[in-house]
Amino acid sequence: MLPRNDPDRIHVAFDDHRLVSNAGLLLPGTLAHHLGLGELVDRHVDLGDAPGRANAGDKLLTLVASALAGGDCIDDTDALRTGRTGVAIGCVVKAPSTLGTFLRSFRWGHVRQLDRVSRETLVRAWSAGAGPGCGPLTIDLDSTICETYGLAKEGAQRHNYAGQRGYHPLLAIAAGTGDVLMARLRQGRSNTARGAAHFLAETVSRVRYAGATGQLTVRADSGFYTHAIVAACRKAKVRFSITVRQHQSLRNIIEAMSEEEWAPIPYWMEGAADVAETTYTPFQNEPDAVPVRLIVRRVKPTPGSQLALFANYSYHAFITDREGDTRDLEADHRRHAEIENAIRDLKYGVGLNHLPSGRFPANAAWLAVQIMAHNLTPLDHTHRSGRATGNHQDPSATLLLPGRTTHPQGPVPHPASPQRLALAKPVQQCPGSIARLAPPLLMALVPSAALPNRLADSRQVGP
């Protein structure tokens, strides 16, 4: 008789060579094989004489599959060693101890080799039709705090500006889809903009190399309001939309605007917000300083807001060199907040809420693994926090970059349509495809009729 009041005494287990414990891994496993992810790792990742150097492709695919199945630490990979899960992900599933040795074998140069892998993977995906092509693309730039609790983690021993121990990675994310174009781990005490200009330049180089030939636009918050970022945008011929750090002289310019210059805009409270525009020269002490558009939104006090004494509005300003209607550009800049959804999905959709090693390069490699898993996840962009199996929101929908739609008023992007997308079949059928076929048994498990054609629609969205 089963105990009624002590469920901890109940243990259910199974192990059969015909069973797959995480069937949701079939689609991302198929996609990873068609993109040749394991082969790219074997080709570009060389750990030298390190103990974990052998079979790097299988080890990385095991870590990616574990992240998709809900694992957020190395030991969680042991759940993949049941039944025929290795067939679903197309590799030999490695033991947690082996994977720990693999991650600890990384040095910073090896992490940069993983950057090369993700760069080539992006090229293959976009060559199959998943990228923007000659259409415009908006890149959201941001950083996040990945809190840790160990006292000896390299690069995270001291408290950061938020009073937490942890790391402070940089992220570049495709607007409207949440797909991560590039990521880089930094020490926890790093300033928000530290290394961001070089990171941005490398991101632009990456998307150009992958085939994005249209206009690029960078959106960022006030943490990236620096001359170096603006200079990097201009050098790369990228448009920018960056929130301004407000100081007294700028506040005086804003408050000097006449009432006639303000125009109402749609807002969640009726009549609560207006927008105005003027010309402003940021970083006036720099030799290349030029005037740009300063667009300001003012918001009346809302329930729960806190303003200074005698203040009538809160002001939110950004600089931009883009063309277009003031209200459209302001609404588009506000959409930069959608990057928080992608950050949430990285932390709770895969395993970035936990960085398992005491060594900084191992954690940087772990970050690269989570980015690959995130970009392979077959999830709808509006509910991307699901995983390949159970206990999460939605295990059903999109991969990488979906189709794009054109806004009737011009350069204002909207999220891509939530159509069901899959790259496996188009990559396989792409003329001159550089991808390799998945194993016959894997393809037998995933009939081609079950894979919706994600790339048939090549619609585009404004910058």
C-alpha positions in Angstrom: 0.0 0.0 0.0 1.4 3.4 -0.9 2.0 5.9 1.9 -0.6 8.7 1.8 1.2 11.4 3.8 4.8 10.9 2.8 5.3 11.5 -1.0 9.0 11.8 -0.5 9.1 8.0 0.0 7.7 7.5 -3.6 10.4 7.1 -6.3 9.5 6.5 -9.9 12.2 5.5 -12.4 12.4 4.0 -15.9 15.2 3.1 -18.3 14.6 1.5 -21.6 16.6 1.7 -24.8 13.4 2.5 -26.8 12.3 5.5 -24.7 13.1 9.2 -25.0 12.8 11.1 -21.7 12.6 14.6 -23.3 10.8 14.3 -26.6 10.7 18.1 -26.9 14.4 17.9 -27.8 13.7 16.4 -31.2 13.1 19.7 -33.1 16.1 21.7 -31.6 18.2 18.5 -32.0 17.3 18.2 -35.6 18.0 21.9 -36.2 21.4 21.7 -34.5 22.3 18.8 -36.8 21.2 20.6 -39.9 23.2 23.6 -38.9 26.2 21.4 -38.2 26.7 22.7 -34.6 28.6 19.7 -33.3 30.8 19.7 -36.4 31.6 23.4 -36.0 32.6 22.9 -32.4 34.9 20.0 -33.4 36.4 22.2 -36.1 37.0 25.4 -34.2 37.3 24.5 -30.5 40.8 23.3 -29.8 41.6 22.9 -26.0 45.2 21.8 -26.6 46.4 19.3 -24.1 43.7 20.0 -21.5 42.0 16.9 -20.0 38.6 17.7 -21.5 39.8 18.2 -25.1 38.3 15.1 -26.6 34.9 15.0 -28.3 34.1 18.7 -27.8 31.1 18.6 -30.1 29.3 15.9 -28.2 30.0 17.6 -24.9 28.7 20.9 -26.0 25.6 19.4 -27.6 24.9 17.6 -24.3 25.1 20.8 -22.4 22.8 22.6 -24.9 20.3 19.7 -24.6 20.4 19.8 -20.8 19.7 23.6 -20.9 16.7 23.0 -23.2 15.4 20.2 -21.0 15.4 22.4 -17.9 18.9 21.8 -16.5 20.6 24.8 -14.9 23.7 23.1 -13.5 26.2 20.5 -14.7 24.7 17.6 -12.6 21.3 18.1 -14.4 22.8 16.6 -17.6 22.6 13.2 -16.0 18.9 13.2 -16.8 19.7 12.9 -20.5 21.4 9.5 -19.9 18.1 7.5 -20.0 16.6 5.6 -22.9 17.4 6.9 -26.4 17.7 10.6 -25.6 21.1 10.6 -27.3 19.3 9.8 -30.6 17.0 12.8 -30.1 19.8 15.2 -29.6 22.1 13.5 -32.1 25.2 13.0 -30.0 26.7 10.7 -27.4 25.5 12.0 -24.0 28.4 12.6 -21.7 28.5 12.2 -17.9 28.3 15.3 -15.6 31.9 14.7 -14.4 33.2 14.6 -17.9 31.3 17.9 -18.7 32.7 19.6 -15.6 36.2 18.7 -16.8 35.4 20.0 -20.2 34.2 23.4 -19.0 37.2 23.8 -16.6 39.5 23.2 -19.5 38.5 26.5 -21.1 40.7 29.6 -21.1 39.6 32.9 -22.5 41.0 32.1 -26.0 38.9 29.0 -26.1 35.8 31.0 -25.2 36.6 33.2 -28.2 36.6 30.0 -30.3 33.0 29.4 -29.1 32.3 32.9 -30.4 33.6 31.7 -33.8 31.2 28.7 -33.6 28.2 30.9 -32.9 29.2 33.3 -35.7 29.4 30.5 -38.2 26.1 29.1 -36.9 24.4 32.4 -37.5 25.8 32.5 -41.1 24.4 29.1 -41.8 21.0 29.9 -40.4 20.7 33.3 -42.2 22.0 31.7 -45.4 19.0 29.4 -45.3 16.7 32.4 -45.2 16.3 33.1 -41.4 18.0 36.4 -41.5 16.9 39.9 -42.5 18.8 39.9 -45.8 18.7 43.3 -47.4 16.0 44.5 -44.9 16.6 46.6 -41.9 17.5 45.1 -38.5 17.3 46.7 -35.0 19.9 45.5 -32.4 19.0 46.0 -28.7 22.1 46.5 -26.6 21.9 45.8 -22.8 23.6 44.1 -19.8 22.3 42.1 -16.9 23.4 40.9 -13.5 23.7 37.2 -13.1 23.8 36.8 -9.3 26.1 34.2 -7.7 26.4 33.0 -4.1 29.8 31.4 -3.9 32.5 33.5 -2.2 35.3 32.2 -4.4 34.0 32.6 -8.0 36.6 34.2 -10.1 35.5 37.7 -11.2 32.5 37.7 -8.8 34.1 37.9 -5.3 33.2 41.6 -4.8 29.8 43.3 -4.7 28.7 45.2 -7.8 26.8 48.5 -8.1 23.5 46.7 -7.1 25.1 45.3 -3.9 25.2 41.8 -5.2 27.9 39.3 -6.0 27.7 38.0 -9.6 28.7 38.6 -13.2 27.7 41.4 -15.6 27.5 40.1 -19.2 26.8 42.2 -22.3 24.0 41.1 -24.7 23.1 42.1 -28.2 19.6 40.9 -29.1 17.6 41.1 -32.3 14.6 43.3 -31.7 11.2 41.7 -32.0 12.5 38.1 -31.8 14.6 37.9 -28.6 17.3 36.0 -30.5 20.8 36.7 -29.1 23.2 37.9 -31.7 26.2 38.0 -29.4 27.1 37.9 -25.7 30.2 38.4 -23.6 30.8 37.7 -19.9 32.3 40.4 -17.7 33.3 40.7 -14.1 30.5 41.7 -11.7 32.0 45.1 -10.9 32.3 46.1 -14.5 30.7 49.4 -15.4 27.7 49.1 -17.7 29.5 50.6 -20.7 32.8 48.8 -20.1 34.0 47.3 -23.4 30.6 48.0 -24.9 31.9 50.0 -27.9 34.2 47.1 -29.0 31.4 44.6 -28.3 29.1 46.6 -30.5 31.6 46.9 -33.3 32.1 43.1 -33.2 28.3 42.5 -33.2 27.9 44.7 -36.3 30.7 42.9 -38.0 29.1 39.6 -37.1 25.6 40.4 -38.6 27.2 41.9 -41.7 29.3 38.8 -42.1 26.1 36.7 -41.7 24.4 38.5 -44.6 22.5 41.5 -43.1 23.0 44.1 -45.8 20.2 46.5 -44.8 20.2 49.4 -42.5 21.2 48.6 -38.9 19.9 50.5 -35.8 21.2 50.2 -32.3 18.9 50.9 -29.3 20.3 51.2 -25.8 19.5 52.7 -22.4 21.3 55.5 -20.5 24.0 53.1 -19.3 25.4 53.1 -22.8 25.2 56.9 -23.3 28.9 57.4 -24.0 30.9 59.1 -26.7 32.6 55.7 -27.5 29.3 54.0 -28.3 28.1 56.9 -30.5 31.5 57.0 -32.3 31.3 53.2 -32.8 27.9 53.6 -34.4 29.0 56.3 -36.7 32.1 54.4 -37.7 30.1 51.3 -38.6 27.4 53.4 -40.3 24.8 52.3 -37.9 21.9 54.4 -36.7 21.5 54.9 -33.0 18.7 55.6 -30.5 20.2 56.0 -27.0 18.6 57.2 -23.8 20.3 60.3 -22.4 21.6 60.7 -18.9 19.9 63.8 -17.6 21.9 66.5 -15.9 20.9 70.0 -15.0 21.9 71.7 -18.3 19.9 69.2 -20.3 17.0 69.5 -17.9 17.0 73.3 -18.5 16.8 72.7 -22.2 13.9 70.4 -21.8 12.0 72.7 -19.5 12.5 75.6 -21.8 10.4 74.0 -24.5 7.2 75.8 -25.1 3.9 74.2 -24.5 3.1 74.4 -28.2 6.0 72.0 -29.0 4.5 69.1 -27.0 2.2 66.7 -28.8 0.1 64.0 -27.1 0.9 60.3 -27.7 -1.0 57.1 -27.0 -0.2 55.9 -23.5 -1.5 53.4 -21.0 -3.2 56.3 -19.2 -5.4 58.6 -21.4 -3.7 62.0 -21.9 -0.8 61.1 -19.6 2.1 61.5 -22.0 3.4 64.0 -24.6 6.4 64.1 -26.8 8.6 67.0 -28.2 11.8 67.3 -30.1 14.7 69.7 -30.3 18.3 69.7 -31.5 21.1 68.8 -29.0 24.8 68.3 -29.3 26.0 65.5 -27.0 29.6 65.2 -25.8 30.3 68.8 -26.8 34.0 68.6 -25.6 34.8 65.9 -28.2 36.3 67.1 -31.5 33.7 65.1 -33.6 30.6 66.4 -31.7 27.7 67.1 -34.0 24.0 68.1 -33.3 21.5 65.3 -33.3 17.8 64.9 -32.6 16.8 65.0 -28.9 13.3 63.5 -28.5 11.7 63.8 -25.1 8.6 62.1 -23.6 7.0 63.8 -20.6 4.7 61.8 -18.3 2.2 63.1 -15.7 2.4 61.6 -12.3 0.8 58.2 -12.3 -0.5 56.1 -9.4 2.5 55.0 -7.3 5.0 57.4 -8.9 7.4 59.5 -6.9 8.5 62.9 -8.1 10.5 65.7 -6.6 8.6 68.3 -4.7 6.7 70.7 -7.1 7.5 68.5 -10.1 4.7 68.3 -12.7 6.2 65.7 -15.1 8.9 63.1 -15.3 11.0 63.4 -18.5 12.5 60.6 -20.6 14.9 61.7 -23.3 17.0 60.0 -26.0 19.3 61.1 -28.8 19.0 59.7 -32.3 20.3 60.2 -35.8 17.3 58.4 -37.4 14.9 59.9 -39.8 11.1 59.7 -39.3 8.2 61.1 -37.4 8.9 62.1 -33.8 6.1 60.1 -32.3 7.0 57.0 -34.3 10.6 57.1 -33.2 9.7 57.7 -29.6 7.3 54.7 -29.7 10.0 52.6 -31.3 12.6 53.6 -28.7 10.2 52.6 -26.0 10.2 49.1 -27.4 13.8 48.7 -26.3 12.2 47.5 -23.0 11.3 44.2 -24.7 14.9 43.1 -24.3 14.0 42.4 -20.7 11.8 39.5 -22.0 14.8 38.0 -23.7 16.9 38.4 -20.6 14.2 36.7 -18.6 14.1 33.8 -21.1 17.9 33.4 -20.8 17.7 33.2 -17.0 14.5 31.1 -16.6 14.0 29.6 -20.1 17.5 28.1 -20.2 20.2 28.1 -17.5 21.7 31.5 -17.2 20.3 32.0 -13.7 23.2 29.8 -12.5 26.9 30.0 -13.4 28.3 26.8 -12.0 32.1 27.1 -12.0 34.6 28.9 -9.8 36.6 29.7 -12.9 35.8 32.7 -15.0 36.5 31.1 -18.5 34.4 28.1 -17.6 31.5 30.4 -16.8 32.0 32.3 -20.0 31.8 29.0 -21.9 28.6 28.2 -19.9 27.2 31.6 -21.1 28.0 30.7 -24.7 26.2 27.3 -24.2 23.1 29.0 -22.9 23.0 31.4 -25.8 23.2 28.5 -28.3 20.4 26.7 -26.4 18.3 29.8 -26.4 18.6 30.4 -30.1 17.7 26.8 -30.9 14.6 26.8 -28.7 11.5 26.0 -30.6 9.4 28.6 -28.8 6.9 31.3 -29.7 8.5 34.7 -29.3 5.7 35.9 -27.1 6.0 33.0 -24.7 9.7 32.0 -25.1 10.2 31.1 -21.4 9.1 27.5 -22.0 11.6 24.7 -22.3 11.7 21.5 -24.2 9.8 19.6 -21.5 7.4 20.2 -18.7 6.8 22.7 -15.8 7.3 25.8 -18.0 5.1 28.1 -20.1 5.0 27.0 -23.7 7.1 24.3 -25.4 5.8 25.1 -28.9 6.9 27.6 -31.5 9.8 29.6 -33.1 13.5 29.3 -33.8 16.1 32.0 -34.4 14.8 34.9 -36.5 11.2 34.8 -37.9 9.7 36.7 -40.8 9.3 40.4 -40.7 6.4 42.8 -41.4 6.5 46.3 -42.9 5.0 49.1 -40.9 2.7 51.3 -43.1 4.2 54.5 -41.6 7.8 53.7 -42.2 10.7 52.9 -39.9 9.0 51.5 -36.8 9.5 47.8 -36.1 6.8 45.5 -34.7 7.3 42.1 -33.3 7.3 39.4 -35.9 4.2 37.3 -36.4 3.9 34.3 -34.1 3.8 31.7 -36.9 5.2 28.3 -36.2 8.7 28.2 -37.6 11.3 25.4 -38.2 14.7 25.6 -39.9 15.4 21.9 -40.2 13.7 21.3 -43.5 14.6 24.6 -45.3 18.3 24.2 -44.3 18.3 20.7 -45.7 16.7 21.9 -48.9 18.7 25.1 -49.3 20.5 25.1 -52.7 24.2 24.6 -52.1 23.5 24.0 -48.5 26.5 23.7 -46.2 24.5 21.9 -43.6 24.7 18.2 -43.1 21.9 15.7 -42.8 20.7 14.4 -39.5 21.1 10.7 -38.8 18.4 8.6 -40.5 17.0 7.4 -37.2 16.7 10.9 -35.9 14.8 11.9 -39.1 12.6 8.9 -38.8 11.6 10.2 -35.3 10.8 13.6 -36.8 8.7 13.3 -40.0 9.3 16.2 -42.4 5.5 16.8 -42.5 5.7 17.6 -38.8 8.1 20.5 -39.4 6.3 23.7 -40.4 8.1 25.7 -43.0 9.2 28.8 -41.1 11.1 30.5 -43.9 8.5 30.6 -46.6 7.6 34.1 -45.6 10.4 36.7 -46.1 8.5 39.8 -45.0 10.5 42.5 -43.4 10.2 45.1 -40.7 11.5 48.6 -40.5 14.6 49.6 -38.5 
